[in-house]
Amino acid sequence: MSILARASLRAARVAVPRQQIRSMHVDNVVDHALPTNVTNKPWLAAKIIIYGCTGFGLPFYAAHWHMQKAGAA
């Protein structure tokens, strides 16, 4: 066994335990679980509907656009 291999095996055996680092702390309080204001219910409903319609409709719009671009629709 070469000297280099022995040194690498020795280094592998002496592993330094890593300390877990948490980069974010969130206080668990009422009405602060979402990163938005949830006290204004109509505005929250509008945001959720806009987000849902955009996320659901975007693939259909993209398919329509590509088909129209190709001359199929």
PyMOL Python script that loads the backbone (N, CA, C, O; Angstrom):
from pymol import cmd

cmd.read_pdbstr("""\
ATOM      1  N   MET A   1       0.858  -1.173   0.000  1.00  0.00           N
ATOM      2  CA  MET A   1       0.000   0.000   0.000  1.00  0.00           C
ATOM      3  C   MET A   1       0.904   1.236   0.000  1.00  0.00           C
ATOM      4  O   MET A   1       1.864   1.315   0.767  1.00  0.00           O
ATOM      5  N   SER A   2       0.595   2.167  -0.840  1.00  0.00           N
ATOM      6  CA  SER A   2       1.459   3.332  -0.949  1.00  0.00           C
ATOM      7  C   SER A   2       1.237   4.294   0.212  1.00  0.00           C
ATOM      8  O   SER A   2       0.258   4.191   0.951  1.00  0.00           O
ATOM      9  N   ILE A   3       2.153   5.213   0.351  1.00  0.00           N
ATOM     10  CA  ILE A   3       2.070   6.203   1.431  1.00  0.00           C
ATOM     11  C   ILE A   3       0.857   7.099   1.228  1.00  0.00           C
ATOM     12  O   ILE A   3       0.190   7.475   2.191  1.00  0.00           O
ATOM     13  N   LEU A   4       0.569   7.440  -0.028  1.00  0.00           N
ATOM     14  CA  LEU A   4      -0.572   8.303  -0.334  1.00  0.00           C
ATOM     15  C   LEU A   4      -1.889   7.622   0.026  1.00  0.00           C
ATOM     16  O   LEU A   4      -2.799   8.263   0.551  1.00  0.00           O
ATOM     17  N   ALA A   5      -1.991   6.319  -0.258  1.00  0.00           N
ATOM     18  CA  ALA A   5      -3.208   5.587   0.069  1.00  0.00           C
ATOM     19  C   ALA A   5      -3.394   5.491   1.577  1.00  0.00           C
ATOM     20  O   ALA A   5      -4.512   5.627   2.074  1.00  0.00           O
ATOM     21  N   ARG A   6      -2.298   5.255   2.312  1.00  0.00           N
ATOM     22  CA  ARG A   6      -2.396   5.190   3.773  1.00  0.00           C
ATOM     23  C   ARG A   6      -2.833   6.520   4.355  1.00  0.00           C
ATOM     24  O   ARG A   6      -3.635   6.557   5.288  1.00  0.00           O
ATOM     25  N   ALA A   7      -2.315   7.610   3.813  1.00  0.00           N
ATOM     26  CA  ALA A   7      -2.676   8.932   4.321  1.00  0.00           C
ATOM     27  C   ALA A   7      -4.150   9.229   4.065  1.00  0.00           C
ATOM     28  O   ALA A   7      -4.825   9.807   4.917  1.00  0.00           O
ATOM     29  N   SER A   8      -4.647   8.836   2.899  1.00  0.00           N
ATOM     30  CA  SER A   8      -6.057   9.088   2.607  1.00  0.00           C
ATOM     31  C   SER A   8      -6.964   8.221   3.476  1.00  0.00           C
ATOM     32  O   SER A   8      -8.023   8.678   3.906  1.00  0.00           O
ATOM     33  N   LEU A   9      -6.562   6.972   3.740  1.00  0.00           N
ATOM     34  CA  LEU A   9      -7.356   6.117   4.627  1.00  0.00           C
ATOM     35  C   LEU A   9      -7.362   6.660   6.053  1.00  0.00           C
ATOM     36  O   LEU A   9      -8.388   6.622   6.731  1.00  0.00           O
ATOM     37  N   ARG A  10      -6.225   7.161   6.502  1.00  0.00           N
ATOM     38  CA  ARG A  10      -6.143   7.734   7.840  1.00  0.00           C
ATOM     39  C   ARG A  10      -7.041   8.979   7.935  1.00  0.00           C
ATOM     40  O   ARG A  10      -7.724   9.184   8.939  1.00  0.00           O
ATOM     41  N   ALA A  11      -7.031   9.785   6.906  1.00  0.00           N
ATOM     42  CA  ALA A  11      -7.861  10.990   6.898  1.00  0.00           C
ATOM     43  C   ALA A  11      -9.346  10.631   6.856  1.00  0.00           C
ATOM     44  O   ALA A  11     -10.169  11.339   7.436  1.00  0.00           O
ATOM     45  N   ALA A  12      -9.689   9.551   6.183  1.00  0.00           N
ATOM     46  CA  ALA A  12     -11.088   9.130   6.107  1.00  0.00           C
ATOM     47  C   ALA A  12     -11.580   8.606   7.446  1.00  0.00           C
ATOM     48  O   ALA A  12     -12.751   8.777   7.786  1.00  0.00           O
ATOM     49  N   ARG A  13     -10.698   7.969   8.209  1.00  0.00           N
ATOM     50  CA  ARG A  13     -11.097   7.458   9.519  1.00  0.00           C
ATOM     51  C   ARG A  13     -11.328   8.569  10.531  1.00  0.00           C
ATOM     52  O   ARG A  13     -12.184   8.446  11.407  1.00  0.00           O
ATOM     53  N   VAL A  14     -10.578   9.639  10.416  1.00  0.00           N
ATOM     54  CA  VAL A  14     -10.689  10.753  11.360  1.00  0.00           C
ATOM     55  C   VAL A  14     -11.620  11.794  10.734  1.00  0.00           C
ATOM     56  O   VAL A  14     -11.178  12.855  10.294  1.00  0.00           O
ATOM     57  N   ALA A  15     -12.896  11.475  10.702  1.00  0.00           N
ATOM     58  CA  ALA A  15     -13.876  12.380  10.108  1.00  0.00           C
ATOM     59  C   ALA A  15     -14.351  13.380  11.158  1.00  0.00           C
ATOM     60  O   ALA A  15     -14.677  13.011  12.287  1.00  0.00           O
ATOM     61  N   VAL A  16     -14.383  14.615  10.778  1.00  0.00           N
ATOM     62  CA  VAL A  16     -14.830  15.667  11.688  1.00  0.00           C
ATOM     63  C   VAL A  16     -16.350  15.761  11.587  1.00  0.00           C
ATOM     64  O   VAL A  16     -16.882  15.969  10.497  1.00  0.00           O
ATOM     65  N   PRO A  17     -17.056  15.611  12.708  1.00  0.00           N
ATOM     66  CA  PRO A  17     -18.515  15.718  12.638  1.00  0.00           C
ATOM     67  C   PRO A  17     -18.936  17.149  12.291  1.00  0.00           C
ATOM     68  O   PRO A  17     -18.443  18.115  12.871  1.00  0.00           O
ATOM     69  N   ARG A  18     -19.838  17.257  11.353  1.00  0.00           N
ATOM     70  CA  ARG A  18     -20.310  18.567  10.917  1.00  0.00           C
ATOM     71  C   ARG A  18     -21.460  19.024  11.793  1.00  0.00           C
ATOM     72  O   ARG A  18     -22.323  18.236  12.178  1.00  0.00           O
ATOM     73  N   GLN A  19     -21.455  20.301  12.099  1.00  0.00           N
ATOM     74  CA  GLN A  19     -22.525  20.874  12.898  1.00  0.00           C
ATOM     75  C   GLN A  19     -23.628  21.334  11.961  1.00  0.00           C
ATOM     76  O   GLN A  19     -23.376  22.016  10.968  1.00  0.00           O
ATOM     77  N   GLN A  20     -24.857  20.950  12.294  1.00  0.00           N
ATOM     78  CA  GLN A  20     -25.979  21.344  11.455  1.00  0.00           C
ATOM     79  C   GLN A  20     -26.257  22.833  11.651  1.00  0.00           C
ATOM     80  O   GLN A  20     -26.387  23.309  12.779  1.00  0.00           O
ATOM     81  N   ILE A  21     -26.345  23.546  10.557  1.00  0.00           N
ATOM     82  CA  ILE A  21     -26.581  24.978  10.608  1.00  0.00           C
ATOM     83  C   ILE A  21     -27.952  25.261  10.023  1.00  0.00           C
ATOM     84  O   ILE A  21     -28.242  24.878   8.890  1.00  0.00           O
ATOM     85  N   ARG A  22     -28.782  25.922  10.784  1.00  0.00           N
ATOM     86  CA  ARG A  22     -30.101  26.308  10.295  1.00  0.00           C
ATOM     87  C   ARG A  22     -30.052  27.774   9.916  1.00  0.00           C
ATOM     88  O   ARG A  22     -29.632  28.616  10.709  1.00  0.00           O
ATOM     89  N   SER A  23     -30.477  28.070   8.720  1.00  0.00           N
ATOM     90  CA  SER A  23     -30.346  29.424   8.214  1.00  0.00           C
ATOM     91  C   SER A  23     -31.598  30.263   8.427  1.00  0.00           C
ATOM     92  O   SER A  23     -31.590  31.454   8.116  1.00  0.00           O
ATOM     93  N   MET A  24     -32.664  29.682   8.943  1.00  0.00           N
ATOM     94  CA  MET A  24     -33.898  30.437   9.073  1.00  0.00           C
ATOM     95  C   MET A  24     -34.620  30.019  10.346  1.00  0.00           C
ATOM     96  O   MET A  24     -34.637  28.842  10.708  1.00  0.00           O
ATOM     97  N   HIS A  25     -35.206  30.983  11.008  1.00  0.00           N
ATOM     98  CA  HIS A  25     -35.999  30.700  12.191  1.00  0.00           C
ATOM     99  C   HIS A  25     -37.374  31.319  12.009  1.00  0.00           C
ATOM    100  O   HIS A  25     -37.491  32.500  11.682  1.00  0.00           O
ATOM    101  N   VAL A  26     -38.406  30.528  12.219  1.00  0.00           N
ATOM    102  CA  VAL A  26     -39.772  31.008  12.050  1.00  0.00           C
ATOM    103  C   VAL A  26     -40.496  30.836  13.371  1.00  0.00           C
ATOM    104  O   VAL A  26     -40.524  29.741  13.933  1.00  0.00           O
ATOM    105  N   ASP A  27     -41.079  31.913  13.864  1.00  0.00           N
ATOM    106  CA  ASP A  27     -41.887  31.808  15.067  1.00  0.00           C
ATOM    107  C   ASP A  27     -43.225  31.191  14.701  1.00  0.00           C
ATOM    108  O   ASP A  27     -43.858  31.612  13.733  1.00  0.00           O
ATOM    109  N   ASN A  28     -43.653  30.218  15.448  1.00  0.00           N
ATOM    110  CA  ASN A  28     -44.898  29.520  15.175  1.00  0.00           C
ATOM    111  C   ASN A  28     -46.033  30.225  15.908  1.00  0.00           C
ATOM    112  O   ASN A  28     -46.396  29.854  17.024  1.00  0.00           O
ATOM    113  N   VAL A  29     -46.581  31.240  15.265  1.00  0.00           N
ATOM    114  CA  VAL A  29     -47.678  32.000  15.863  1.00  0.00           C
ATOM    115  C   VAL A  29     -48.876  31.960  14.931  1.00  0.00           C
ATOM    116  O   VAL A  29     -48.736  31.643  13.749  1.00  0.00           O
ATOM    117  N   VAL A  30     -50.042  32.276  15.447  1.00  0.00           N
ATOM    118  CA  VAL A  30     -51.276  32.216  14.684  1.00  0.00           C
ATOM    119  C   VAL A  30     -51.263  33.277  13.583  1.00  0.00           C
ATOM    120  O   VAL A  30     -50.810  34.400  13.801  1.00  0.00           O
ATOM    121  N   ASP A  31     -51.760  32.916  12.405  1.00  0.00           N
ATOM    122  CA  ASP A  31     -51.880  33.770  11.219  1.00  0.00           C
ATOM    123  C   ASP A  31     -50.541  34.220  10.659  1.00  0.00           C
ATOM    124  O   ASP A  31     -50.490  35.220   9.942  1.00  0.00           O
ATOM    125  N   HIS A  32     -49.464  33.520  10.960  1.00  0.00           N
ATOM    126  CA  HIS A  32     -48.169  33.867  10.381  1.00  0.00           C
ATOM    127  C   HIS A  32     -47.488  32.640   9.769  1.00  0.00           C
ATOM    128  O   HIS A  32     -46.261  32.601   9.670  1.00  0.00           O
ATOM    129  N   ALA A  33     -48.264  31.649   9.362  1.00  0.00           N
ATOM    130  CA  ALA A  33     -47.696  30.453   8.767  1.00  0.00           C
ATOM    131  C   ALA A  33     -47.427  30.633   7.274  1.00  0.00           C
ATOM    132  O   ALA A  33     -46.587  29.934   6.707  1.00  0.00           O
ATOM    133  N   LEU A  34     -48.133  31.564   6.635  1.00  0.00           N
ATOM    134  CA  LEU A  34     -47.946  31.829   5.214  1.00  0.00           C
ATOM    135  C   LEU A  34     -47.163  33.120   5.022  1.00  0.00           C
ATOM    136  O   LEU A  34     -47.262  34.032   5.843  1.00  0.00           O
ATOM    137  N   PRO A  35     -46.387  33.207   3.950  1.00  0.00           N
ATOM    138  CA  PRO A  35     -45.617  34.429   3.714  1.00  0.00           C
ATOM    139  C   PRO A  35     -46.445  35.529   3.062  1.00  0.00           C
ATOM    140  O   PRO A  35     -45.949  36.235   2.183  1.00  0.00           O
ATOM    141  N   THR A  36     -47.660  35.682   3.467  1.00  0.00           N
ATOM    142  CA  THR A  36     -48.538  36.730   2.950  1.00  0.00           C
ATOM    143  C   THR A  36     -49.511  37.133   4.052  1.00  0.00           C
ATOM    144  O   THR A  36     -49.638  36.447   5.066  1.00  0.00           O
ATOM    145  N   ASN A  37     -50.184  38.233   3.844  1.00  0.00           N
ATOM    146  CA  ASN A  37     -51.160  38.708   4.819  1.00  0.00           C
ATOM    147  C   ASN A  37     -52.441  37.902   4.668  1.00  0.00           C
ATOM    148  O   ASN A  37     -53.070  37.942   3.611  1.00  0.00           O
ATOM    149  N   VAL A  38     -52.839  37.172   5.707  1.00  0.00           N
ATOM    150  CA  VAL A  38     -54.034  36.340   5.636  1.00  0.00           C
ATOM    151  C   VAL A  38     -55.209  36.960   6.366  1.00  0.00           C
ATOM    152  O   VAL A  38     -56.258  36.327   6.494  1.00  0.00           O
ATOM    153  N   THR A  39     -55.059  38.173   6.842  1.00  0.00           N
ATOM    154  CA  THR A  39     -56.173  38.811   7.546  1.00  0.00           C
ATOM    155  C   THR A  39     -57.166  39.435   6.576  1.00  0.00           C
ATOM    156  O   THR A  39     -58.343  39.565   6.913  1.00  0.00           O
ATOM    157  N   ASN A  40     -56.729  39.825   5.382  1.00  0.00           N
ATOM    158  CA  ASN A  40     -57.618  40.381   4.368  1.00  0.00           C
ATOM    159  C   ASN A  40     -58.090  39.231   3.475  1.00  0.00           C
ATOM    160  O   ASN A  40     -57.424  38.892   2.496  1.00  0.00           O
ATOM    161  N   LYS A  41     -59.223  38.639   3.805  1.00  0.00           N
ATOM    162  CA  LYS A  41     -59.678  37.411   3.141  1.00  0.00           C
ATOM    163  C   LYS A  41     -60.008  37.597   1.659  1.00  0.00           C
ATOM    164  O   LYS A  41     -59.639  36.730   0.866  1.00  0.00           O
ATOM    165  N   PRO A  42     -60.681  38.678   1.235  1.00  0.00           N
ATOM    166  CA  PRO A  42     -60.945  38.811  -0.209  1.00  0.00           C
ATOM    167  C   PRO A  42     -59.663  38.949  -1.037  1.00  0.00           C
ATOM    168  O   PRO A  42     -59.568  38.372  -2.121  1.00  0.00           O
ATOM    169  N   TRP A  43     -58.685  39.697  -0.547  1.00  0.00           N
ATOM    170  CA  TRP A  43     -57.428  39.857  -1.281  1.00  0.00           C
ATOM    171  C   TRP A  43     -56.662  38.535  -1.315  1.00  0.00           C
ATOM    172  O   TRP A  43     -56.045  38.205  -2.328  1.00  0.00           O
ATOM    173  N   LEU A  44     -56.696  37.785  -0.230  1.00  0.00           N
ATOM    174  CA  LEU A  44     -56.044  36.476  -0.199  1.00  0.00           C
ATOM    175  C   LEU A  44     -56.713  35.528  -1.188  1.00  0.00           C
ATOM    176  O   LEU A  44     -56.029  34.791  -1.898  1.00  0.00           O
ATOM    177  N   ALA A  45     -58.047  35.540  -1.241  1.00  0.00           N
ATOM    178  CA  ALA A  45     -58.766  34.687  -2.193  1.00  0.00           C
ATOM    179  C   ALA A  45     -58.410  35.066  -3.629  1.00  0.00           C
ATOM    180  O   ALA A  45     -58.230  34.192  -4.477  1.00  0.00           O
ATOM    181  N   ALA A  46     -58.308  36.377  -3.904  1.00  0.00           N
ATOM    182  CA  ALA A  46     -57.940  36.815  -5.252  1.00  0.00           C
ATOM    183  C   ALA A  46     -56.533  36.342  -5.612  1.00  0.00           C
ATOM    184  O   ALA A  46     -56.298  35.896  -6.735  1.00  0.00           O
ATOM    185  N   LYS A  47     -55.597  36.436  -4.664  1.00  0.00           N
ATOM    186  CA  LYS A  47     -54.229  35.992  -4.934  1.00  0.00           C
ATOM    187  C   LYS A  47     -54.170  34.490  -5.198  1.00  0.00           C
ATOM    188  O   LYS A  47     -53.455  34.040  -6.093  1.00  0.00           O
ATOM    189  N   ILE A  48     -54.918  33.723  -4.423  1.00  0.00           N
ATOM    190  CA  ILE A  48     -54.912  32.269  -4.601  1.00  0.00           C
ATOM    191  C   ILE A  48     -55.532  31.900  -5.947  1.00  0.00           C
ATOM    192  O   ILE A  48     -55.029  31.011  -6.635  1.00  0.00           O
ATOM    193  N   ILE A  49     -56.623  32.576  -6.330  1.00  0.00           N
ATOM    194  CA  ILE A  49     -57.276  32.289  -7.612  1.00  0.00           C
ATOM    195  C   ILE A  49     -56.362  32.665  -8.775  1.00  0.00           C
ATOM    196  O   ILE A  49     -56.244  31.908  -9.739  1.00  0.00           O
ATOM    197  N   ILE A  50     -55.714  33.827  -8.693  1.00  0.00           N
ATOM    198  CA  ILE A  50     -54.800  34.239  -9.757  1.00  0.00           C
ATOM    199  C   ILE A  50     -53.635  33.268  -9.875  1.00  0.00           C
ATOM    200  O   ILE A  50     -53.248  32.887 -10.979  1.00  0.00           O
ATOM    201  N   TYR A  51     -53.076  32.867  -8.737  1.00  0.00           N
ATOM    202  CA  TYR A  51     -51.957  31.920  -8.737  1.00  0.00           C
ATOM    203  C   TYR A  51     -52.389  30.571  -9.330  1.00  0.00           C
ATOM    204  O   TYR A  51     -51.680  29.990 -10.152  1.00  0.00           O
ATOM    205  N   GLY A  52     -53.546  30.089  -8.909  1.00  0.00           N
ATOM    206  CA  GLY A  52     -54.023  28.793  -9.394  1.00  0.00           C
ATOM    207  C   GLY A  52     -54.355  28.809 -10.872  1.00  0.00           C
ATOM    208  O   GLY A  52     -53.996  27.883 -11.599  1.00  0.00           O
ATOM    209  N   CYS A  53     -55.037  29.852 -11.325  1.00  0.00           N
ATOM    210  CA  CYS A  53     -55.398  29.942 -12.745  1.00  0.00           C
ATOM    211  C   CYS A  53     -54.159  30.099 -13.621  1.00  0.00           C
ATOM    212  O   CYS A  53     -54.086  29.521 -14.706  1.00  0.00           O
ATOM    213  N   THR A  54     -53.200  30.869 -13.159  1.00  0.00           N
ATOM    214  CA  THR A  54     -51.975  31.045 -13.933  1.00  0.00           C
ATOM    215  C   THR A  54     -51.205  29.727 -14.020  1.00  0.00           C
ATOM    216  O   THR A  54     -50.765  29.329 -15.099  1.00  0.00           O
ATOM    217  N   GLY A  55     -51.049  29.063 -12.896  1.00  0.00           N
ATOM    218  CA  GLY A  55     -50.299  27.807 -12.889  1.00  0.00           C
ATOM    219  C   GLY A  55     -50.985  26.703 -13.660  1.00  0.00           C
ATOM    220  O   GLY A  55     -50.321  25.883 -14.295  1.00  0.00           O
ATOM    221  N   PHE A  56     -52.328  26.668 -13.615  1.00  0.00           N
ATOM    222  CA  PHE A  56     -53.049  25.617 -14.324  1.00  0.00           C
ATOM    223  C   PHE A  56     -53.187  25.952 -15.805  1.00  0.00           C
ATOM    224  O   PHE A  56     -53.116  25.060 -16.651  1.00  0.00           O
ATOM    225  N   GLY A  57     -53.385  27.229 -16.125  1.00  0.00           N
ATOM    226  CA  GLY A  57     -53.659  27.603 -17.504  1.00  0.00           C
ATOM    227  C   GLY A  57     -52.441  27.817 -18.371  1.00  0.00           C
ATOM    228  O   GLY A  57     -52.549  27.772 -19.596  1.00  0.00           O
ATOM    229  N   LEU A  58     -51.290  28.048 -17.780  1.00  0.00           N
ATOM    230  CA  LEU A  58     -50.088  28.338 -18.553  1.00  0.00           C
ATOM    231  C   LEU A  58     -49.700  27.220 -19.529  1.00  0.00           C
ATOM    232  O   LEU A  58     -49.350  27.530 -20.668  1.00  0.00           O
ATOM    233  N   PRO A  59     -49.743  25.950 -19.149  1.00  0.00           N
ATOM    234  CA  PRO A  59     -49.413  24.907 -20.136  1.00  0.00           C
ATOM    235  C   PRO A  59     -50.385  24.876 -21.313  1.00  0.00           C
ATOM    236  O   PRO A  59     -49.976  24.615 -22.445  1.00  0.00           O
ATOM    237  N   PHE A  60     -51.670  25.138 -21.056  1.00  0.00           N
ATOM    238  CA  PHE A  60     -52.645  25.153 -22.142  1.00  0.00           C
ATOM    239  C   PHE A  60     -52.408  26.342 -23.063  1.00  0.00           C
ATOM    240  O   PHE A  60     -52.514  26.213 -24.283  1.00  0.00           O
ATOM    241  N   TYR A  61     -52.090  27.489 -22.497  1.00  0.00           N
ATOM    242  CA  TYR A  61     -51.783  28.657 -23.309  1.00  0.00           C
ATOM    243  C   TYR A  61     -50.520  28.416 -24.135  1.00  0.00           C
ATOM    244  O   TYR A  61     -50.464  28.791 -25.306  1.00  0.00           O
ATOM    245  N   ALA A  62     -49.513  27.796 -23.533  1.00  0.00           N
ATOM    246  CA  ALA A  62     -48.272  27.520 -24.260  1.00  0.00           C
ATOM    247  C   ALA A  62     -48.514  26.535 -25.398  1.00  0.00           C
ATOM    248  O   ALA A  62     -47.955  26.699 -26.482  1.00  0.00           O
ATOM    249  N   ALA A  63     -49.336  25.515 -25.169  1.00  0.00           N
ATOM    250  CA  ALA A  63     -49.643  24.563 -26.238  1.00  0.00           C
ATOM    251  C   ALA A  63     -50.408  25.242 -27.363  1.00  0.00           C
ATOM    252  O   ALA A  63     -50.129  24.998 -28.537  1.00  0.00           O
ATOM    253  N   HIS A  64     -51.362  26.084 -27.019  1.00  0.00           N
ATOM    254  CA  HIS A  64     -52.124  26.819 -28.032  1.00  0.00           C
ATOM    255  C   HIS A  64     -51.209  27.735 -28.835  1.00  0.00           C
ATOM    256  O   HIS A  64     -51.328  27.825 -30.056  1.00  0.00           O
ATOM    257  N   TRP A  65     -50.307  28.403 -28.154  1.00  0.00           N
ATOM    258  CA  TRP A  65     -49.393  29.323 -28.829  1.00  0.00           C
ATOM    259  C   TRP A  65     -48.474  28.584 -29.800  1.00  0.00           C
ATOM    260  O   TRP A  65     -48.232  29.050 -30.914  1.00  0.00           O
ATOM    261  N   HIS A  66     -47.963  27.421 -29.368  1.00  0.00           N
ATOM    262  CA  HIS A  66     -47.082  26.645 -30.241  1.00  0.00           C
ATOM    263  C   HIS A  66     -47.843  26.060 -31.427  1.00  0.00           C
ATOM    264  O   HIS A  66     -47.317  26.009 -32.539  1.00  0.00           O
ATOM    265  N   MET A  67     -49.074  25.619 -31.196  1.00  0.00           N
ATOM    266  CA  MET A  67     -49.870  25.097 -32.311  1.00  0.00           C
ATOM    267  C   MET A  67     -50.223  26.196 -33.297  1.00  0.00           C
ATOM    268  O   MET A  67     -50.214  25.973 -34.508  1.00  0.00           O
ATOM    269  N   GLN A  68     -50.533  27.379 -32.790  1.00  0.00           N
ATOM    270  CA  GLN A  68     -50.852  28.510 -33.659  1.00  0.00           C
ATOM    271  C   GLN A  68     -49.623  28.941 -34.451  1.00  0.00           C
ATOM    272  O   GLN A  68     -49.725  29.304 -35.623  1.00  0.00           O
ATOM    273  N   LYS A  69     -48.460  28.898 -33.800  1.00  0.00           N
ATOM    274  CA  LYS A  69     -47.219  29.260 -34.448  1.00  0.00           C
ATOM    275  C   LYS A  69     -46.893  28.279 -35.583  1.00  0.00           C
ATOM    276  O   LYS A  69     -46.347  28.669 -36.616  1.00  0.00           O
ATOM    277  N   ALA A  70     -47.237  27.000 -35.373  1.00  0.00           N
ATOM    278  CA  ALA A  70     -46.985  25.986 -36.383  1.00  0.00           C
ATOM    279  C   ALA A  70     -48.064  25.974 -37.469  1.00  0.00           C
ATOM    280  O   ALA A  70     -47.892  25.319 -38.497  1.00  0.00           O
ATOM    281  N   GLY A  71     -49.156  26.680 -37.258  1.00  0.00           N
ATOM    282  CA  GLY A  71     -50.224  26.746 -38.239  1.00  0.00           C
ATOM    283  C   GLY A  71     -51.240  25.640 -38.094  1.00  0.00           C
ATOM    284  O   GLY A  71     -52.019  25.405 -39.018  1.00  0.00           O
ATOM    285  N   ALA A  72     -51.260  24.953 -36.969  1.00  0.00           N
ATOM    286  CA  ALA A  72     -52.183  23.828 -36.787  1.00  0.00           C
ATOM    287  C   ALA A  72     -53.542  24.291 -36.280  1.00  0.00           C
ATOM    288  O   ALA A  72     -54.537  23.606 -36.514  1.00  0.00           O
ATOM    289  N   ALA A  73     -53.621  25.419 -35.599  1.00  0.00           N
ATOM    290  CA  ALA A  73     -54.913  25.823 -35.032  1.00  0.00           C
ATOM    291  C   ALA A  73     -55.440  27.057 -35.697  1.00  0.00           C
ATOM    292  O   ALA A  73     -56.517  27.537 -35.344  1.00  0.00           O
TER     293      ALA A  73
END
""", "prot")
cmd.dss("prot")
cmd.show_as("cartoon", "prot")
cmd.util.cbc("prot")
cmd.orient("prot")
